[in-house]
Amino acid sequence: MKKTKRIITLGITVVSLVCLVVFPPWDMVKAWILPLPDTIQEQLDQALRHKLDGIIVYIDQPGKPNEYHAAGWKDRENEMPADPQALFKIASISKLYIAAAAAKLITSQSLSLDEKLSNLLPELDDRIENADEITLRMLLQHRSGIPDFIDDPEYPWDKSLTDLNEILGLVVDDPSEFEPDNRYDYSNTNYLLIGNILDRTLGYGHQDYIKNEILDPLGLTHTYGLLSEVDSNDVVSGYDTHFEQDVKMLDFISPGGSMIATAEDVGIFLRALNDGSLFSTDEQTVYSLIYKYEHTGLLPGYQSIAKYHKDIDTIVIQFVNSSGGNFWTISEIVYNRIIKILRKGNTQ
């Protein structure tokens, strides 16, 4: 019986691979093989042929004016065109801001990288496996072994969860995925816990600290901690293949996935993160130990990419308000083609 199951499984796998090779998703193939346009705007207009609802791109190249590009819809139902200055749910790009805040607090000795979760949040000592072994460093680096709450089958993607304890309740008392520090495994729960740790350490909300210590010094007036802080009319609508309607009002409040910003504000932050102007020398050293210098983000209806390209000293931020199906792969293909256009321009 087991042998038969293995044969059936192998057969399904082979058939799936053959189908992928012989009948690849045409939208992805077309996005990849089309001739490379001469300009970024032409690439964005071309991207709409792959059924993306809207796309925003911000480019920062030293010695050149910053570029703002958009194509498609900000609001499809009301036929409002894409606006490069519109607010967007940046999802997990939020983790960069939390890691930066943590680096500042660690440098000031308000926190220690080696402090245990059981000491930082003692109420979870008996509810998170290995809490007495998991350190703040492991949480920051996604090496804790704590399960990701979004993987729980009961996570309600179709409604807003406005209670962090309810979100955390999806994973407490669950077994660890692996022994602490044994490997890297991305988990949104890590940053939910870090948000709680920052709040406990500060005695007030970590988003206020981020505003005071990061956003205000950089002049970032279009970055917010939560969807509830902004006028929803200023936010790009989001479309996902699993939902019939705009999903803009789905509110994701978990630290590390909750922030709202314009592409320009994300770009300014990312430049400061990468060129060192965000940190003191000691803060920069700590940050380099705990997290990366780029990120992507994904929520229903919202895809984002924020990267610094050292070879051309260029920041490129891309927002796409379509998700599900093949849209993530198409979004990455479009982003990579934009980078090719920029590299080509830098060599001419």
C-alpha positions, 0 to 999 in steps of 0.5 A: 500500500505504501509503495502504491502511494509513493508511486501515485505521489511520484506520478502526480509530481511528474505530471505537474512538472511536465505541465509546468514545462509544457504549459507554463502560465502564459502571463508569466512567460509573456512578462519575461520574454517581451522586449525590454522597453527603453523607459520605466514608464513604458515598462509599467504600461506594459505590466498592465497587460499582465492583468495587474490593477495598478503599479507605483514605482519610486526611484532614487539615483544620486545626482538625478531627480527622484522619479515617480511613476504610476500606471493602472488604477488606484481605485478600479471601481471608481476609475481613479488612476494610479497615484505615485503619491498615494498611501499603500499597505507596506506589509512586512517592509514594516519589519525594517522599521521595528528592527531599526528601533530595536537596534537603537534601544539595544545600543542605548542598553535599554534592551539586550540581544541575549535577553530571554523571551521568558524574561522579556514577556514572562506571561508567555513563559509557559505558553511558548515552547523554549521561551527560556532559551529564545533570545531577542536576537533569535526573534529579530533574526527569525531563528526562534522556532516559534510558529507563524500565526499566518500559517494557522488554518484558523487565521481569518484572512477575510476579516480584520483582527483588532486584538493582538492577543487574539492573533497571538492566541493562534500560536501560543501552546503550539509546539516549536517548529525547531529548536531555538537558533537551529535554523532560519525560518521566517515567522511573523509571530517573531515581530509581533512579540518584538512589538510587545517587547518594545512597548513593554520596554518603552512604557508606550507604543513602539510606533510612537518611538519609531515616529520620534526617533526615525520618521521625524528626523528623516522628515517622513510625514507620510508614514503611519503605524496603522490603517486606522490613522489615515483617511482611507480615501488616501490609500490605494485600493487592493485586489486579490484573486480570492476576493470579489471586492476591494480589500482595502478596509481589511486591517492588519494590526500586527507589528511588523506588518501594519504600516502604511506609507508612500513609495517616496517615504519608504525610499527615503527611509531605505536610503538612510538605512543603507547609507548609515545616516539613520544610525550612529556608528554603534547603532549601525553595528548592532543593526548589521548583526540583527537584520537585513537592509531590504524587504518585500511585503505581501498582504491580500491586495498589496505587494511591495518590494523595497531594495537598494542596488549597490552596483548602481547606487539606486533605491527602487520601491515598487507597489502593486495592488494585485495579489493571488494567482501568479501576480507575485511572480509577475510583480518580481519579473516587472521589478527585475526588468525595471532594474535592467532598464536602470542598469542599461541607462547607467552603462550608456 
